[in-house]
Amino acid sequence: MPAVTLTTLNGLKAKGEKITMLTCYDATFAKAASEAGVEVLLVGDSLGMVLQGHDSTLPVSTADMAYHTACVKRGNAGALILADLPFMAHATCEQALANSATLMQAGAHMVKIEGAAWLAETITLLAQRGVPVCAHLGLTPQAVNVFGGYKVQGRQEAQAEQLRRDAQALERAGAAMLLLECVPSALASEISQAVSIPVIGIGAGSGTDGQVLVLHDMLGLSLSGRVARFVKNFMVGQQDIQGALAAYVAAVKDVSFPASEHGFSA
């Protein structure tokens, strides 16, 4: 299979085929997921919780992210590698440039940044210097202490309108992709249609251009024992992990996942 690029993802959006993304933190799972047809491997700062055992993503460092990005690169069989800039790694444009360079040199093809329209200058600078950016809107886990917990974003009309404006502002700034987390399904669908770049959802309904889940969640593994509404255990009915990965890809592609019960209303 040819390597997945931004051109590939834009082509999938253009023809209405859903994009599949999973978090990934090591070489073995990178090989398994990419061979199962997952188009984007997200080296997420979620590793702070699922690998390191923290109660949030905040303790994760750029060095942690670079290490795991390099691991994923070694096992990858053609997927696009997206790596998170962790907490405070893009507090200034200078930090964003330096830390993005570290992740790209470790093997990332794109970086993901949590924030809103205030990121426009940073995204423009990164794009001008050859770093594609995925902007993460909605519930941004690095801001959990501002939100007062992990809460759905965009239910109030003022909040929804701000998300619409933020998405369009970040596309104009040069963002190559958007990720919407825990946003009402109808709003996420509206935003996906309003921008020309691919929009990936998690807890954002089936109307986005693609889906992402944390790998451990979709394999039915949890340290806390709590399962988010938007999660489905794809190990159910499968004999092995490779079967679960293939089932996830198939379910996203045929739009049987996410179902209505995995999303949120306004």
C-alpha positions as YAML, in Angstrom:
chain: A
units: angstrom
residues:
- id: 1
  name: MET
  ca: [0.00, 0.00, 0.00]
- id: 2
  name: PRO
  ca: [1.38, 3.46, -0.88]
- id: 3
  name: ALA
  ca: [2.34, 5.64, 2.06]
- id: 4
  name: VAL
  ca: [-0.51, 7.78, 3.39]
- id: 5
  name: THR
  ca: [0.07, 11.53, 2.97]
- id: 6
  name: LEU
  ca: [-1.95, 14.69, 3.42]
- id: 7
  name: THR
  ca: [-2.88, 14.38, -0.25]
- id: 8
  name: THR
  ca: [-4.31, 10.94, 0.53]
- id: 9
  name: LEU
  ca: [-6.41, 12.29, 3.41]
- id: 10
  name: ASN
  ca: [-7.70, 15.24, 1.37]
- id: 11
  name: GLY
  ca: [-8.65, 12.80, -1.38]
- id: 12
  name: LEU
  ca: [-10.58, 10.64, 1.07]
- id: 13
  name: LYS
  ca: [-12.53, 13.67, 2.29]
- id: 14
  name: ALA
  ca: [-13.24, 14.74, -1.29]
- id: 15
  name: LYS
  ca: [-14.76, 11.39, -2.22]
- id: 16
  name: GLY
  ca: [-16.60, 10.94, 1.08]
- id: 17
  name: GLU
  ca: [-14.59, 7.98, 2.38]
- id: 18
  name: LYS
  ca: [-14.04, 8.00, 6.14]
- id: 19
  name: ILE
  ca: [-10.51, 8.35, 7.54]
- id: 20
  name: THR
  ca: [-9.32, 5.96, 10.26]
- id: 21
  name: MET
  ca: [-7.00, 7.05, 13.07]
- id: 22
  name: LEU
  ca: [-5.82, 5.32, 16.25]
- id: 23
  name: THR
  ca: [-3.41, 6.33, 18.97]
- id: 24
  name: CYS
  ca: [-0.16, 4.38, 18.90]
- id: 25
  name: TYR
  ca: [2.91, 4.47, 21.10]
- id: 26
  name: ASP
  ca: [5.25, 1.65, 20.03]
- id: 27
  name: ALA
  ca: [6.69, -0.22, 17.06]
- id: 28
  name: THR
  ca: [4.69, -3.44, 17.45]
- id: 29
  name: PHE
  ca: [1.29, -1.76, 17.49]
- id: 30
  name: ALA
  ca: [2.39, 0.65, 14.74]
- id: 31
  name: LYS
  ca: [3.04, -2.32, 12.48]
- id: 32
  name: ALA
  ca: [-0.22, -4.04, 13.44]
- id: 33
  name: ALA
  ca: [-2.42, -0.95, 13.05]
- id: 34
  name: SER
  ca: [-0.89, 0.28, 9.81]
- id: 35
  name: GLU
  ca: [-1.08, -3.21, 8.28]
- id: 36
  name: ALA
  ca: [-4.76, -3.34, 9.30]
- id: 37
  name: GLY
  ca: [-5.37, -0.24, 7.17]
- id: 38
  name: VAL
  ca: [-5.37, 2.52, 9.81]
- id: 39
  name: GLU
  ca: [-4.44, 5.63, 7.83]
- id: 40
  name: VAL
  ca: [-3.19, 7.84, 10.67]
- id: 41
  name: LEU
  ca: [-1.27, 6.80, 13.79]
- id: 42
  name: LEU
  ca: [-1.61, 9.41, 16.52]
- id: 43
  name: VAL
  ca: [1.28, 9.41, 18.97]
- id: 44
  name: GLY
  ca: [-0.92, 11.00, 21.60]
- id: 45
  name: ASP
  ca: [0.00, 12.59, 24.89]
- id: 46
  name: SER
  ca: [-2.70, 10.21, 26.16]
- id: 47
  name: LEU
  ca: [0.33, 8.00, 26.76]
- id: 48
  name: GLY
  ca: [0.67, 9.88, 30.03]
- id: 49
  name: MET
  ca: [-2.48, 8.15, 31.24]
- id: 50
  name: VAL
  ca: [-2.51, 4.78, 29.45]
- id: 51
  name: LEU
  ca: [1.23, 4.04, 29.57]
- id: 52
  name: GLN
  ca: [2.65, 6.14, 32.40]
- id: 53
  name: GLY
  ca: [-0.32, 5.89, 34.78]
- id: 54
  name: HIS
  ca: [-0.86, 9.61, 35.39]
- id: 55
  name: ASP
  ca: [-4.35, 11.02, 35.98]
- id: 56
  name: SER
  ca: [-4.02, 13.53, 33.13]
- id: 57
  name: THR
  ca: [-1.84, 14.28, 30.10]
- id: 58
  name: LEU
  ca: [-0.13, 17.24, 31.78]
- id: 59
  name: PRO
  ca: [3.07, 15.50, 33.01]
- id: 60
  name: VAL
  ca: [4.05, 14.35, 29.51]
- id: 61
  name: SER
  ca: [7.19, 15.99, 28.11]
- id: 62
  name: THR
  ca: [8.39, 16.67, 24.57]
- id: 63
  name: ALA
  ca: [11.17, 14.14, 25.22]
- id: 64
  name: ASP
  ca: [8.51, 11.50, 26.03]
- id: 65
  name: MET
  ca: [6.70, 12.34, 22.81]
- id: 66
  name: ALA
  ca: [9.87, 12.20, 20.72]
- id: 67
  name: TYR
  ca: [10.82, 8.80, 22.17]
- id: 68
  name: HIS
  ca: [7.45, 7.24, 21.38]
- id: 69
  name: THR
  ca: [7.26, 8.90, 17.96]
- id: 70
  name: ALA
  ca: [10.59, 7.32, 17.06]
- id: 71
  name: CYS
  ca: [9.31, 3.94, 18.26]
- id: 72
  name: VAL
  ca: [6.17, 4.24, 16.13]
- id: 73
  name: LYS
  ca: [8.18, 5.25, 13.07]
- id: 74
  name: ARG
  ca: [10.27, 2.07, 13.28]
- id: 75
  name: GLY
  ca: [7.22, -0.19, 13.12]
- id: 76
  name: ASN
  ca: [5.02, 1.86, 10.80]
- id: 77
  name: ALA
  ca: [4.03, 0.28, 7.48]
- id: 78
  name: GLY
  ca: [2.84, 3.32, 5.56]
- id: 79
  name: ALA
  ca: [0.46, 5.25, 7.83]
- id: 80
  name: LEU
  ca: [0.78, 9.00, 8.39]
- id: 81
  name: ILE
  ca: [2.29, 9.70, 11.83]
- id: 82
  name: LEU
  ca: [0.71, 12.53, 13.82]
- id: 83
  name: ALA
  ca: [2.40, 13.53, 17.09]
- id: 84
  name: ASP
  ca: [1.02, 15.65, 19.93]
- id: 85
  name: LEU
  ca: [2.79, 18.73, 21.18]
- id: 86
  name: PRO
  ca: [2.37, 18.19, 24.93]
- id: 87
  name: PHE
  ca: [1.31, 20.63, 27.65]
- id: 88
  name: MET
  ca: [3.03, 24.05, 27.35]
- id: 89
  name: ALA
  ca: [5.20, 22.87, 24.44]
- id: 90
  name: HIS
  ca: [3.66, 25.59, 22.26]
- id: 91
  name: ALA
  ca: [3.20, 28.36, 24.86]
- id: 92
  name: THR
  ca: [5.22, 30.66, 22.57]
- id: 93
  name: CYS
  ca: [5.89, 30.52, 18.84]
- id: 94
  name: GLU
  ca: [9.56, 29.87, 19.55]
- id: 95
  name: GLN
  ca: [8.73, 26.87, 21.75]
- id: 96
  name: ALA
  ca: [6.29, 25.54, 19.15]
- id: 97
  name: LEU
  ca: [8.90, 25.75, 16.40]
- id: 98
  name: ALA
  ca: [11.64, 24.07, 18.46]
- id: 99
  name: ASN
  ca: [9.44, 21.31, 19.87]
- id: 100
  name: SER
  ca: [7.80, 20.62, 16.51]
- id: 101
  name: ALA
  ca: [11.25, 20.26, 14.95]
- id: 102
  name: THR
  ca: [12.09, 17.67, 17.63]
- id: 103
  name: LEU
  ca: [8.97, 15.63, 16.87]
- id: 104
  name: MET
  ca: [9.34, 15.86, 13.10]
- id: 105
  name: GLN
  ca: [12.97, 14.77, 13.33]
- id: 106
  name: ALA
  ca: [11.84, 11.82, 15.48]
- id: 107
  name: GLY
  ca: [9.56, 10.65, 12.67]
- id: 108
  name: ALA
  ca: [6.29, 12.60, 12.76]
- id: 109
  name: HIS
  ca: [4.71, 13.75, 9.52]
- id: 110
  name: MET
  ca: [2.44, 16.26, 11.28]
- id: 111
  name: VAL
  ca: [2.00, 17.72, 14.76]
- id: 112
  name: LYS
  ca: [-1.20, 18.25, 16.72]
- id: 113
  name: ILE
  ca: [-1.79, 21.32, 18.87]
- id: 114
  name: GLU
  ca: [-4.60, 21.88, 21.37]
- id: 115
  name: GLY
  ca: [-6.11, 25.34, 21.45]
- id: 116
  name: ALA
  ca: [-8.36, 27.74, 19.56]
- id: 117
  name: ALA
  ca: [-8.11, 30.76, 17.25]
- id: 118
  name: TRP
  ca: [-5.28, 32.21, 19.36]
- id: 119
  name: LEU
  ca: [-3.11, 29.50, 17.76]
- id: 120
  name: ALA
  ca: [-3.39, 31.12, 14.32]
- id: 121
  name: GLU
  ca: [0.02, 32.82, 14.34]
- id: 122
  name: THR
  ca: [1.76, 29.66, 15.57]
- id: 123
  name: ILE
  ca: [0.06, 27.48, 12.96]
- id: 124
  name: THR
  ca: [0.97, 29.89, 10.17]
- id: 125
  name: LEU
  ca: [4.63, 29.92, 11.25]
- id: 126
  name: LEU
  ca: [4.78, 26.14, 11.46]
- id: 127
  name: ALA
  ca: [3.11, 25.63, 8.08]
- id: 128
  name: GLN
  ca: [5.47, 28.14, 6.46]
- id: 129
  name: ARG
  ca: [8.41, 26.16, 7.80]
- id: 130
  name: GLY
  ca: [7.25, 22.80, 6.54]
- id: 131
  name: VAL
  ca: [5.39, 21.48, 9.59]
- id: 132
  name: PRO
  ca: [1.78, 20.43, 8.84]
- id: 133
  name: VAL
  ca: [-0.53, 21.04, 11.79]
- id: 134
  name: CYS
  ca: [-3.68, 19.35, 13.09]
- id: 135
  name: ALA
  ca: [-5.60, 21.75, 15.35]
- id: 136
  name: HIS
  ca: [-7.46, 20.11, 18.28]
- id: 137
  name: LEU
  ca: [-10.72, 21.85, 19.26]
- id: 138
  name: GLY
  ca: [-13.59, 21.13, 21.64]
- id: 139
  name: LEU
  ca: [-12.58, 19.23, 24.75]
- id: 140
  name: THR
  ca: [-8.83, 19.78, 24.88]
- id: 141
  name: PRO
  ca: [-7.46, 17.55, 27.68]
- id: 142
  name: GLN
  ca: [-4.47, 19.82, 28.36]
- id: 143
  name: ALA
  ca: [-6.99, 22.46, 29.50]
- id: 144
  name: VAL
  ca: [-8.88, 20.08, 31.81]
- id: 145
  name: ASN
  ca: [-8.27, 22.34, 34.82]
- id: 146
  name: VAL
  ca: [-9.80, 25.30, 32.98]
- id: 147
  name: PHE
  ca: [-12.86, 23.30, 31.96]
- id: 148
  name: GLY
  ca: [-13.28, 21.87, 35.47]
- id: 149
  name: GLY
  ca: [-13.24, 18.32, 34.17]
- id: 150
  name: TYR
  ca: [-13.78, 16.34, 30.99]
- id: 151
  name: LYS
  ca: [-16.97, 17.96, 29.71]
- id: 152
  name: VAL
  ca: [-18.73, 18.18, 26.34]
- id: 153
  name: GLN
  ca: [-17.97, 21.49, 24.61]
- id: 154
  name: GLY
  ca: [-20.29, 23.49, 22.33]
- id: 155
  name: ARG
  ca: [-23.68, 22.74, 23.82]
- id: 156
  name: GLN
  ca: [-24.50, 26.40, 24.42]
- id: 157
  name: GLU
  ca: [-25.03, 28.44, 21.24]
- id: 158
  name: ALA
  ca: [-22.36, 30.99, 22.14]
- id: 159
  name: GLN
  ca: [-19.87, 28.16, 22.65]
- id: 160
  name: ALA
  ca: [-20.96, 26.50, 19.41]
- id: 161
  name: GLU
  ca: [-20.55, 29.71, 17.45]
- id: 162
  name: GLN
  ca: [-17.08, 30.19, 18.89]
- id: 163
  name: LEU
  ca: [-16.10, 26.68, 17.79]
- id: 164
  name: ARG
  ca: [-17.35, 27.42, 14.27]
- id: 165
  name: ARG
  ca: [-15.30, 30.63, 14.15]
- id: 166
  name: ASP
  ca: [-12.23, 28.93, 15.62]
- id: 167
  name: ALA
  ca: [-12.34, 26.10, 13.06]
- id: 168
  name: GLN
  ca: [-12.53, 28.48, 10.12]
- id: 169
  name: ALA
  ca: [-9.86, 30.80, 11.55]
- id: 170
  name: LEU
  ca: [-7.44, 27.91, 12.01]
- id: 171
  name: GLU
  ca: [-8.06, 26.64, 8.49]
- id: 172
  name: ARG
  ca: [-7.29, 30.13, 7.17]
- id: 173
  name: ALA
  ca: [-4.13, 30.18, 9.29]
- id: 174
  name: GLY
  ca: [-2.90, 27.06, 7.54]
- id: 175
  name: ALA
  ca: [-4.09, 24.10, 9.64]
- id: 176
  name: ALA
  ca: [-4.03, 20.95, 7.50]
- id: 177
  name: MET
  ca: [-6.50, 19.00, 9.64]
- id: 178
  name: LEU
  ca: [-8.86, 19.46, 12.59]
- id: 179
  name: LEU
  ca: [-9.69, 17.15, 15.46]
- id: 180
  name: LEU
  ca: [-12.97, 17.69, 17.33]
- id: 181
  name: GLU
  ca: [-13.32, 16.04, 20.74]
- id: 182
  name: CYS
  ca: [-16.57, 15.72, 22.73]
- id: 183
  name: VAL
  ca: [-18.59, 18.10, 20.58]
- id: 184
  name: PRO
  ca: [-22.33, 17.66, 19.84]
- id: 185
  name: SER
  ca: [-22.75, 15.49, 16.76]
- id: 186
  name: ALA
  ca: [-24.76, 18.01, 14.76]
- id: 187
  name: LEU
  ca: [-22.24, 20.78, 15.40]
- id: 188
  name: ALA
  ca: [-19.30, 18.55, 14.46]
- id: 189
  name: SER
  ca: [-21.02, 17.60, 11.20]
- id: 190
  name: GLU
  ca: [-21.68, 21.27, 10.45]
- id: 191
  name: ILE
  ca: [-18.04, 22.22, 11.05]
- id: 192
  name: SER
  ca: [-16.83, 19.31, 8.90]
- id: 193
  name: GLN
  ca: [-18.88, 20.60, 5.99]
- id: 194
  name: ALA
  ca: [-17.85, 24.22, 6.54]
- id: 195
  name: VAL
  ca: [-14.10, 23.64, 6.15]
- id: 196
  name: SER
  ca: [-12.21, 22.09, 3.24]
- id: 197
  name: ILE
  ca: [-9.62, 20.25, 5.38]
- id: 198
  name: PRO
  ca: [-10.24, 16.80, 6.92]
- id: 199
  name: VAL
  ca: [-12.01, 16.79, 10.30]
- id: 200
  name: ILE
  ca: [-11.48, 13.84, 12.65]
- id: 201
  name: GLY
  ca: [-13.88, 13.22, 15.52]
- id: 202
  name: ILE
  ca: [-13.80, 11.51, 18.89]
- id: 203
  name: GLY
  ca: [-17.08, 11.73, 20.73]
- id: 204
  name: ALA
  ca: [-18.27, 13.97, 17.89]
- id: 205
  name: GLY
  ca: [-20.67, 11.72, 15.99]
- id: 206
  name: SER
  ca: [-20.45, 10.13, 12.57]
- id: 207
  name: GLY
  ca: [-20.68, 13.33, 10.51]
- id: 208
  name: THR
  ca: [-16.96, 14.10, 10.67]
- id: 209
  name: ASP
  ca: [-14.55, 13.00, 7.94]
- id: 210
  name: GLY
  ca: [-12.97, 10.35, 10.15]
- id: 211
  name: GLN
  ca: [-12.67, 8.88, 13.62]
- id: 212
  name: VAL
  ca: [-10.00, 8.36, 16.27]
- id: 213
  name: LEU
  ca: [-9.96, 6.30, 19.44]
- id: 214
  name: VAL
  ca: [-7.32, 5.59, 22.05]
- id: 215
  name: LEU
  ca: [-5.88, 2.19, 21.14]
- id: 216
  name: HIS
  ca: [-6.22, 0.79, 24.64]
- id: 217
  name: ASP
  ca: [-9.87, 1.88, 24.83]
- id: 218
  name: MET
  ca: [-10.84, 0.13, 21.61]
- id: 219
  name: LEU
  ca: [-9.09, -3.02, 22.86]
- id: 220
  name: GLY
  ca: [-11.14, -2.96, 26.08]
- id: 221
  name: LEU
  ca: [-8.22, -2.03, 28.34]
- id: 222
  name: SER
  ca: [-8.64, 0.57, 31.08]
- id: 223
  name: LEU
  ca: [-6.65, 1.45, 34.18]
- id: 224
  name: SER
  ca: [-9.55, 3.33, 35.77]
- id: 225
  name: GLY
  ca: [-12.33, 0.94, 34.83]
- id: 226
  name: ARG
  ca: [-14.35, 3.88, 33.49]
- id: 227
  name: VAL
  ca: [-15.42, 3.74, 29.85]
- id: 228
  name: ALA
  ca: [-16.26, 6.96, 28.00]
- id: 229
  name: ARG
  ca: [-19.55, 7.11, 26.13]
- id: 230
  name: PHE
  ca: [-17.82, 7.41, 22.77]
- id: 231
  name: VAL
  ca: [-15.72, 4.24, 23.22]
- id: 232
  name: LYS
  ca: [-16.49, 0.84, 21.71]
- id: 233
  name: ASN
  ca: [-14.62, -2.35, 22.63]
- id: 234
  name: PHE
  ca: [-13.66, -3.89, 19.29]
- id: 235
  name: MET
  ca: [-12.18, -6.99, 20.91]
- id: 236
  name: VAL
  ca: [-15.70, -8.28, 21.48]
- id: 237
  name: GLY
  ca: [-16.36, -11.04, 18.95]
- id: 238
  name: GLN
  ca: [-12.74, -11.14, 17.76]
- id: 239
  name: GLN
  ca: [-10.15, -13.86, 18.28]
- id: 240
  name: ASP
  ca: [-7.13, -11.57, 18.33]
- id: 241
  name: ILE
  ca: [-5.93, -7.96, 18.32]
- id: 242
  name: GLN
  ca: [-5.39, -7.95, 14.56]
- id: 243
  name: GLY
  ca: [-9.04, -8.88, 14.14]
- id: 244
  name: ALA
  ca: [-10.11, -6.04, 16.43]
- id: 245
  name: LEU
  ca: [-8.01, -3.54, 14.46]
- id: 246
  name: ALA
  ca: [-9.54, -4.73, 11.20]
- id: 247
  name: ALA
  ca: [-13.03, -4.53, 12.71]
- id: 248
  name: TYR
  ca: [-12.40, -0.94, 13.80]
- id: 249
  name: VAL
  ca: [-11.26, 0.08, 10.33]
- id: 250
  name: ALA
  ca: [-14.25, -1.62, 8.73]
- id: 251
  name: ALA
  ca: [-16.74, -0.05, 11.15]
- id: 252
  name: VAL
  ca: [-15.40, 3.47, 10.58]
- id: 253
  name: LYS
  ca: [-15.37, 2.97, 6.81]
- id: 254
  name: ASP
  ca: [-18.95, 1.66, 6.63]
- id: 255
  name: VAL
  ca: [-20.12, 4.30, 9.17]
- id: 256
  name: SER
  ca: [-21.48, 1.72, 11.61]
- id: 257
  name: PHE
  ca: [-19.15, 3.32, 14.17]
- id: 258
  name: PRO
  ca: [-19.78, 5.64, 15.84]
- id: 259
  name: ALA
  ca: [-23.45, 4.88, 16.33]
- id: 260
  name: SER
  ca: [-25.88, 7.39, 17.83]
- id: 261
  name: GLU
  ca: [-25.23, 6.12, 21.35]
- id: 262
  name: HIS
  ca: [-21.56, 7.08, 21.04]
- id: 263
  name: GLY
  ca: [-22.29, 10.77, 20.41]
- id: 264
  name: PHE
  ca: [-23.68, 13.79, 22.25]
- id: 265
  name: SER
  ca: [-26.63, 16.09, 21.63]
- id: 266
  name: ALA
  ca: [-26.64, 19.85, 22.05]
...
